[in-house]
Structures are given as C-alpha cells and as structure tokens.
C-alpha cells in the first residue's frame, strides 16, 4: 500500500474512533478529533507529517510492505 494511503487510513480511523468514543464515553474525545484535524491541516501547509516519518521507519511504502499487516 502507498504511504499516502496509509496516512489517510490512519487519520480516518482515528477520527471515526474518537467520534465514537465521544458519543458513547466522554465528550473530551473530541479534543483528539481536533488534534488529528489540526495535524492534517498543518501537514498540508508545511509538508511535515509525524506519522509519515514513523511509517517510513517501519518500512511502509516499500515494495513488499503493507500498512495494515
């Protein structure tokens, strides 16, 4: 899987999980949703993405790797 697809997968998963947690556990989980959204925004403006660095160190985006396995 491509690195960009993995980043989108993780961001979408974190947002959906935090929305579910906010609905069924505590409204404070919406701060996590805001953090993910802010990180996506600053990444689009600066090109700096912490998750991208972590995934690259794990070998995601190379020929035989996958972000979900």
GIMO-V676326 format. One record per helix or strand of 3 or more residues. SS is the DSSP state (@ for helix, = for strand). FROM is the first residue (numbers start at 1). LEN is the number of residues. Records with the same first field share a line. If there is no record, write none. Layout:
SS = FROM-LEN  FROM-LEN
This chain:
@ = 3-22  27-20  50-8
